[in-house]
Each structure stands twice: as C-alpha cells, then as structure tokens.
Amino acid sequence: MEKFYITTPIYYVNDKPHIGHAYTTIIADVLAHFWRTQIGEDNVFFLTGTDEHGAKIAEAAEKNNISPQKFTDNISTLFKEAWHNLEISNDYFVRTTDENHKKIVVDILKTLKQAKTPQGNDVLYEGEYEGLYCIGCEKFITASELVDDKCPDHNKVPEKLSEKNWFFKLSDFLPSIKEKIESGELIIYPEGRKKEVLGLIKQGVPDISISRSNKSVSWGIDIPWDKDQKTYVWVDALSNYITALEYPAGENFKKFWPADVHLMGLEILKFHTLLWPAMLMALGVELPKSMYIHGFFTIDGKKMSKTLGNVIDPNELVNQYGAEVSKYLILSQFAFGAESDIKIEDFPIKYNADLVNGLGNLVNRVTNMVEQYMDGKIDVDFKDMNLGHEELKQLHFREALLTIWQVIAKDNSLIDQEKPWVLAKDKVNGEAREGGLGHEANKEKLTKILQELTLDLYNIALSLKPFMPKKSKEILDIITAKQIKKPSEPLFPRLQIK
Ligand code: ME8
C-alpha cells in the first residue's frame, strides 16, 4: 500500500460529542498513526468532520434560540476541541457548511442530473413522495418499522409527508453494487454486515428521494435547478468524503481517492453501502475499497441518552486520565465490530492492571536493573519484531493490544522467575558468593536476560506508537539512550480505587 485514506462519519451537530463519536474517531486515529509508520506521513490522509444541515439541526438551533449557522459553528467547535484534547491526528476537518463543500456538492448534483444509470435511465427523476419521515433519523421510514406508531430509535411519532421530490434511481445500480460486494472489490467487514447488505439488495431497495421541499426543510443546500427544493442531508453528507479532497481536480483527490477505509457504526450501513456507491458510480468515480462497521456500545447496559444522564463526555475522561490513556481504555474494552457495554467503574481497575502493574512496572524494573547491574550500558541489537502489526492491518485493535500485553506479561514473569537480582549478587552476608556477578556464567546469564528484556521493551514501545505516541517515544528515548536510567517519575502513577 503506498497511500492510505481513512474516514470517520461526519457527526451531527445537534448535540456535543460523546464517547460513541470518540470511539470511531480513536480507531481512525490509531490506524492513521499505524500507516504513517509504515508508508510515511505524507501518504496518509485522515478525515473527520461535522454534518451540519437538515431539519434535525435546524430544530436544535431553534430550541436554543439561535440561527442554525451560529448553532452549528458552536457545536462544530466542540467537536474540534474534543478531538484536540484527545490528541486526534486528523489531517483535515470537513464541515458541510464550508463554502468549498457546498460548491462541490452543487457540482456533484449537476453532474448527477445529467447522468444515466447502467440501464440508460436518468439517474435523477421527479416524483411524488408520500410517506412517514423521522427527523431524528433524517430518513423516510415505513409503517412496519414503527413500534407503537413511533420510531423505535427516537421514540417519536414520524411526520406524514406528501411532497414533490427528486428521486435517485437506486434500483438500477443494485446489480453492480451486489457484484462488487460479492467479488470483494468493495469489502464490507465484518462478514455479518456484508451478509446483511446482500440480504437487503436481494429484498429490493426502493429508489430514494434526494431532495426535500423548502417547506419542510429550510436549512440545506439548494437543488441547483429547482430552488423549491433542498438537497437531502445524506447526499450532502456522503459527498464529504470527496469534497474534502477537492473532487474532481484537487491534488488530494488524485492522490488519496479511493478511500481505503470508511469507518462507521452499524446504523448508517445502508447509506454507505447502497446510496454512496450508487452516487459514485453515477459520477463515474471509483468506489471506496472497504467499509468497516462497528457495533454500538451501551453504558452499564443502557443506551446512552441525555434523559438517562449516562452520556460520557470524552473531555471528562481526558481530564481524569490524559489523552493517551483515555484512548487506550476505550479501545481495549472490546473487540472491533461487537456490540458491547462500557462499565465506567472498570476503567480505573484496567488502568492499574494494564498500565501501572503491567507496562509501567516492566519499564521500571528493566531500566532499574540495567542501571544498577550494567551501569546503564547494555548492548542490544534493536530488531523490529512488528508486534501486533498483522492484527492492526485487520483492524483487530484489541487483539493487537493483547499481543503486546502478552509480551509484557511474559517479561514480568521472566523477571519473577529468573530473579536477576540474585544473579547480580556478589556477596551474601559479607561472604563471597558463587553465583554472584563476579561469577562469569551468571554474569553472562544476567546480561542475556537484560538484553532480551530491553529488546522486548523496545518492541513494545514501537508497537504502542499508534496507540500512545508520546508514551511510546518516552520509553524509546530511555531504552535507546547511551546510558539507560530508570525514569525519575513512574510512567503511569497508580490510581487509588475507592
Ligand atoms: O449518523 N457506540 O452522525 P452521528 C458506538 N451525520 N459508536 C457510536 C455511538 C455508540 N453508542 N454513537 C455514535 C451520523 N457512534 C451522520 C453520519 S456520514 C456521511 C454522516 C458513532 O452524529 C458511530 O460511528 O449520529 C456512528 O456511526 C456515528 O457516531 C454516528 O454519528
């Protein structure tokens, strides 16, 4: 791979960021860091941003008594700040209210208006839409999806709409999309999600309305040939992945498209795997290479919600643990893809176990022994063992971390078993002791053990770089110094758990 382009969804600005948004963004950050170490800084592009148009945002602004633009400016800034605090390394932050984005979306719409489907039909056509619309989802929903007449995700009765809209002839693109998914040209991971999408295609997916009447949505991009209509937010939002690269002529577009990985939660799978590829095909643009879909997590068994008061603010975690530890704690909780539960009271326990007793303790013990017994000087052939690389390439974050932590555990028990401090002893009770450092065989054994431990630490630090770039550098600086010294402060101070 000579370039790597990774994206997160662009997040709605109806509310401030929470730990769910942080999860996807942290995954993207780790992968971007990883590929930077493999193919160079300049060859990686990591995009995130905010999705700022549509009825949902306009409603939220109205509730707060400010203009939609002011409102989105405020919340978008909160996202930027949260990512800054978490030390997220995105190369660009796209906003759908950016002039540049809006201009390119208009061009995209104009191209779609002229385009034909593989069957030779117009991609866009005018039609009458009658149906139920859930503003929370920003989508039309069918009666069969309702529970007690309400949208189950938003617990609200959807609006009844009947209006003239522009439609996208999605049905004509489904056979090609199916073929690309089946052939692996478009990878959908995990396998279960791929089956889900193929199942949807088999059932048949209706054409999708890509505009909304000004009467129902006033906050959005005008349909360039029909001023009575605004662009459907999903068409506006999905386009971000190419507008941010300055499609069609921008240098970044030429260099980085197609996306290597679109990351997202499972609830927006359909838009990404059906509408987005169809839009790209209609534009004559190559499809992204892969989409990685993760599950939603709950907090203490419950869906995150304001009313329940269980929404975790990533900034609070950063205040408590710092950016790198917060990212570690979030990522190490569960396997990618799974739907899982976060128990916030497990965080300090995991911190003490993995970082204080595991990694921090190992760094302390090894550097202390090299300093004490070898005068800080040890001859190590620093070979790169690529710990956890294969796992990371497959987006198996937790497994990559487990691989690293297995080495940490192995080394801590090696020290317990071999007791280098015994090998290093010259005298016991004032008596010269066979087996002390003076004894050549033991000296050799001690050196070997400390060399192995130092080399392992080097590799542990290298593999931690995508996860904790600063801590990784700190450890590497200690290990590769001419004279190794035990750090004066513990790398991870112990937390008192009540
Ligand atoms: O859907 N667990 O934005 P959004 C895990 N604007 N991940 C979660 C989560 C949870 N509980 N809650 C949110 C939108 N996420 C659209 C996207 S893209 C062209 C437009 C993450 O603010 C997850 O990645 O609702 C999910 O897909 C995304 O936030 C949805 O963010």
Residues whose N, C-alpha, C, O or C-beta is under 5 A from the ligand:
A	BS01	ME8	P9 I10 Y11 Y12 G20 H21 Y23 T24 D51 A237 L238 M264 G265 I268 G295 F296 F297
